[in-house]
Amino acid sequence: MRILIIKTSSLGDVVHMFPAVSDLHACHPLATIDWVVEETFADLPCWHPAVHDVIPVALRRWRRSLVQRETWSEVSNGIAELKKRNYDLVIDAQGLLKSALIARRASGMHWGYDRRSIREPLASLFYQRKASVSKSLHAITRNRILCSQALDYDLAKLPLNYGLTLNFGIELPVGVKTPFIMAFHGTSRADKEWPEQYWITFAIAMRRQQIQVLMPWGNQVEKGRAERVAACSENVIVLPRITLTDIAALIQNSRGVIGMDTGLIHAAAALRKPVLALYQSTLPELTGALAQEGGGEVVNLFAGEVEDVDAVVQRFLQMI
């Protein structure tokens, strides 16, 4: 059996798909599973040993350059790549019109969410088979139910399992020494952020415990914030720009992870590390970090719980 998964973005959404892939592999160990993903996140599906081939797309980049001939040539080549592959099942777990259109370019039985379950109801018109899955469920659970309905297996006896068994090797960046923790301060919206002074207070508390704080960044705003925190506490290391796989390696070598509502928090949970996730404005019930059996402790703090920095520090120290 050949199965194609469509889950293009974002980072957290891609990680949320791992348990469903683990379910598929457990119930159909001989199946070949390919994955269509945004080029920015093409490293991630490779982390799961059950994924055979990763097919990158560049929807975000293509959208910015639709008038250029090179863009349409690249789109055409990508469509041709999908068309020449024969799949038994094509599962669109993204639930958007753009992902449904990608799915239709691949041969096979097309599965997706029905119009009451999907993010963009128009997309459901492109599926031959449709799953009814409550929108009130966690994103991981929704993915798992969709795939279980597509392949007709029972989830009851399948524990949540991200399936990431790889060990990432890395040479620690200059200045980094153990023990250290990862601090994911960046996020997609300003209302999700923890105030900069809170990060300074947290870093100083870690310094008293002789723990380094590693702060990656994804843009100049985040880099500036990390540099200002580092200026206030010498145990803070502002990381250079590194790949997602290198970040995963650092996560594996860390004592634990703290961060905002961002995909790297979910990656840390998938890598079985202790995770303290801070949900400043979003609801963790639908997209909060989830631990798997045998993994590190995962705690999601919401709204007022994240305002008491001393309590956050103490909770994190208990976890690591």
C-alpha positions in Angstrom: 0.0 0.0 0.0 1.2 3.5 -0.9 -0.1 6.4 1.2 0.4 10.2 0.6 0.0 12.6 3.5 -0.7 16.2 2.8 0.3 18.3 5.8 2.3 21.3 4.6 2.6 23.7 7.5 3.1 25.1 10.1 5.9 23.7 12.2 3.5 22.7 15.0 0.9 21.3 12.6 3.6 19.1 11.1 4.7 17.8 14.5 1.0 17.2 15.3 0.9 14.7 12.4 3.6 12.4 13.7 1.3 10.4 16.0 -1.1 9.6 13.1 1.9 8.4 11.0 2.9 6.2 13.9 -0.6 4.8 14.0 -0.5 4.1 10.3 2.8 2.3 10.5 1.7 0.3 13.5 -1.4 -1.0 11.7 0.1 -1.2 8.2 3.9 -1.8 8.8 4.5 -2.6 5.1 2.8 0.5 3.8 4.9 3.2 2.0 4.2 6.6 3.5 5.1 9.8 1.6 4.6 13.3 2.8 3.9 16.7 1.0 5.2 19.5 3.2 6.2 23.2 2.8 9.9 23.4 1.8 10.7 25.4 5.0 9.8 22.3 7.1 11.1 19.6 4.8 13.5 18.4 7.5 10.7 17.5 9.9 9.0 14.5 8.2 12.5 12.9 7.8 12.6 12.7 11.6 10.0 10.0 11.5 11.4 6.6 10.5 8.2 5.5 8.9 8.2 8.3 6.3 9.6 7.0 3.0 9.8 10.1 0.8 9.3 13.8 1.5 7.9 16.0 -1.4 8.5 19.7 -0.7 6.3 22.4 -2.0 6.9 26.2 -1.8 3.4 27.6 -1.5 4.5 30.6 0.6 7.3 31.5 -1.8 5.2 30.9 -4.9 2.5 33.2 -3.6 5.0 36.1 -3.4 6.1 35.6 -7.0 3.2 34.5 -9.1 4.1 36.8 -12.0 7.4 35.2 -12.6 7.8 32.5 -15.2 10.3 30.6 -13.0 7.5 30.2 -10.4 5.1 28.6 -12.8 7.8 26.3 -14.1 8.5 25.2 -10.6 4.8 24.7 -9.8 4.4 22.6 -13.0 7.4 20.4 -12.1 6.0 19.8 -8.7 2.6 18.8 -10.1 4.3 16.5 -12.6 6.2 14.8 -9.7 2.9 14.1 -7.9 1.1 12.9 -11.0 3.7 10.3 -11.8 3.3 8.6 -8.4 0.5 6.1 -7.9 -1.1 6.1 -4.4 -3.8 3.9 -2.9 -4.7 6.7 -0.4 -4.2 10.4 -0.5 -5.0 12.0 2.9 -5.3 15.8 3.2 -4.9 16.5 6.9 -4.4 20.2 6.4 -8.0 20.9 5.5 -7.4 24.0 3.4 -8.4 24.8 -0.2 -4.7 25.0 -1.2 -3.9 21.6 0.3 -7.0 20.0 -1.3 -5.9 21.2 -4.7 -2.4 19.7 -4.1 -4.0 16.4 -3.1 -6.1 16.3 -6.3 -2.9 16.3 -8.3 -2.0 12.9 -6.9 -3.7 9.7 -8.0 -5.5 7.6 -5.4 -8.6 7.6 -3.2 -8.8 11.1 -1.7 -9.6 11.5 2.0 -10.2 14.6 4.0 -12.5 16.2 6.7 -16.1 16.8 5.9 -17.5 20.3 5.6 -18.5 20.4 9.3 -15.1 19.3 10.4 -12.8 21.2 8.2 -11.1 24.7 8.4 -12.2 25.7 4.9 -15.5 24.0 4.0 -15.0 24.5 0.2 -12.0 22.2 0.4 -14.2 19.2 1.3 -15.7 19.2 -2.2 -12.4 17.9 -3.5 -12.4 14.6 -1.5 -13.9 11.3 -2.5 -14.2 10.1 1.1 -14.8 12.3 4.1 -14.3 11.9 7.9 -16.4 13.5 10.5 -14.2 14.8 13.3 -15.2 17.3 16.0 -13.5 20.6 15.9 -13.4 20.7 19.7 -10.8 17.9 19.8 -7.0 18.5 20.0 -5.3 18.8 16.6 -3.3 15.6 17.3 -6.5 13.6 18.0 -8.2 15.0 14.9 -5.3 13.8 12.7 -5.3 10.4 14.3 -9.1 10.0 13.8 -8.9 11.1 10.2 -6.3 8.5 9.3 -8.0 5.8 11.3 -11.2 6.3 9.4 -9.4 6.4 6.1 -7.7 3.0 6.8 -10.4 1.5 9.1 -8.4 0.7 12.2 -9.3 1.1 15.9 -7.4 3.8 17.9 -8.5 2.5 21.2 -5.4 0.3 21.7 -2.9 2.7 20.1 -1.2 5.0 22.6 -0.1 8.4 21.5 3.3 7.9 20.0 5.2 10.5 18.1 7.5 7.8 16.8 10.7 9.8 16.8 13.5 7.3 17.7 16.4 9.0 15.9 19.3 10.4 17.9 20.6 13.7 16.4 24.3 14.2 16.7 25.7 17.8 17.0 28.8 19.7 17.9 27.7 22.2 20.5 27.9 25.8 19.4 30.8 28.0 20.7 30.3 28.9 24.3 27.6 26.3 25.0 28.2 23.9 27.9 26.0 21.6 29.9 23.7 21.8 31.7 21.6 24.0 29.5 17.9 24.5 28.7 16.2 25.8 25.5 14.1 29.0 25.7 11.8 29.4 22.7 10.8 33.0 23.2 9.7 33.7 19.6 6.1 33.1 18.3 3.9 34.1 15.5 2.0 36.9 17.1 2.8 39.7 19.6 -0.1 38.8 21.9 1.4 35.3 22.4 4.7 36.7 23.6 6.1 36.7 27.2 7.3 40.2 28.2 11.0 40.7 27.7 11.5 41.5 31.4 10.0 38.1 32.3 12.7 36.4 30.2 15.4 38.5 31.9 14.0 37.4 35.3 13.8 33.8 34.2 17.4 33.8 32.8 18.8 35.3 36.1 17.0 32.6 38.0 18.6 29.9 35.8 22.0 31.6 36.3 21.6 31.1 40.1 21.2 27.4 39.3 24.3 27.4 37.0 22.2 26.5 34.0 22.8 28.1 30.6 19.8 29.4 28.6 20.0 28.9 24.9 17.8 31.3 22.9 17.3 30.7 19.1 15.7 33.2 16.9 13.9 33.4 13.6 13.9 37.1 12.7 15.6 40.3 13.6 12.9 41.2 16.3 13.5 37.9 18.0 17.3 38.2 17.7 17.2 41.7 19.2 15.2 40.5 22.2 17.5 37.5 22.8 20.5 39.9 22.7 19.0 42.2 25.2 18.2 39.3 27.6 21.8 38.1 27.1 23.1 41.5 28.0 21.4 41.2 31.4 22.5 37.7 32.3 25.8 36.2 31.2 24.4 32.6 31.2 22.3 33.4 28.1 23.6 32.2 24.7 22.1 33.7 21.6 22.3 31.0 19.0 23.4 31.5 15.4 20.9 30.8 12.7 20.7 27.0 12.5 18.5 24.4 10.9 15.5 22.8 12.5 17.4 19.5 12.7 20.2 21.2 14.6 17.7 22.7 17.0 16.3 19.3 17.5 19.7 18.0 18.4 20.1 20.8 21.0 16.7 19.9 22.4 17.8 16.3 22.8 20.9 17.4 24.7 19.1 19.9 26.9 17.8 19.5 30.4 14.4 20.8 29.3 12.5 23.3 27.3 10.4 26.4 28.1 8.6 28.5 25.5 5.6 30.2 24.1 2.9 28.9 21.8 5.2 27.8 19.0 5.9 24.7 17.0 9.3 24.1 18.6 7.5 23.4 21.9 5.6 20.5 20.2 8.9 19.3 18.7 10.4 19.2 22.2 7.4 17.2 23.5 7.8 14.8 20.5 11.5 14.4 21.4 10.5 13.3 25.0 12.0 16.3 26.8 10.4 18.1 29.8 8.4 21.0 28.4 6.9 24.0 30.1 4.6 25.8 27.5 3.4 29.3 28.2 0.1 30.1 26.6 -0.3 33.9 26.9 -3.5 34.2 24.9 -4.3 31.0 23.0 -6.1 27.9 24.3 -3.9 24.9 25.0 -7.0 22.6 24.9 -6.9 22.6 21.1 -3.2 22.9 20.3 -1.3 22.5 23.6 1.8 20.4 23.9 1.1 16.7 24.7 3.4 14.2 26.2 3.6 10.6 25.1 3.9 7.7 27.4 7.4 7.4 28.6 8.3 10.9 27.6 9.3 13.9 29.6 6.7 15.8 31.7 4.7 18.4 29.7 2.9 21.2 31.4 0.8 23.9 29.7 0.3 27.1 31.6 -2.4 29.5 30.5 -3.2 33.2 30.8 -2.8 34.3 34.5 -0.6 31.3 35.3 2.2 32.7 33.1 2.2 36.1 34.8 3.8 34.9 38.0 7.4 34.6 36.8 8.7 33.2 40.2 6.0 30.5 40.1 7.0 29.7 36.5 10.6 29.4 37.5 9.9 27.1 40.4 7.6 24.9 38.3 10.3 24.6 35.6 13.0 23.7 38.1 10.8 20.9 39.5 10.4 19.5 36.0 14.1 19.4 35.0 
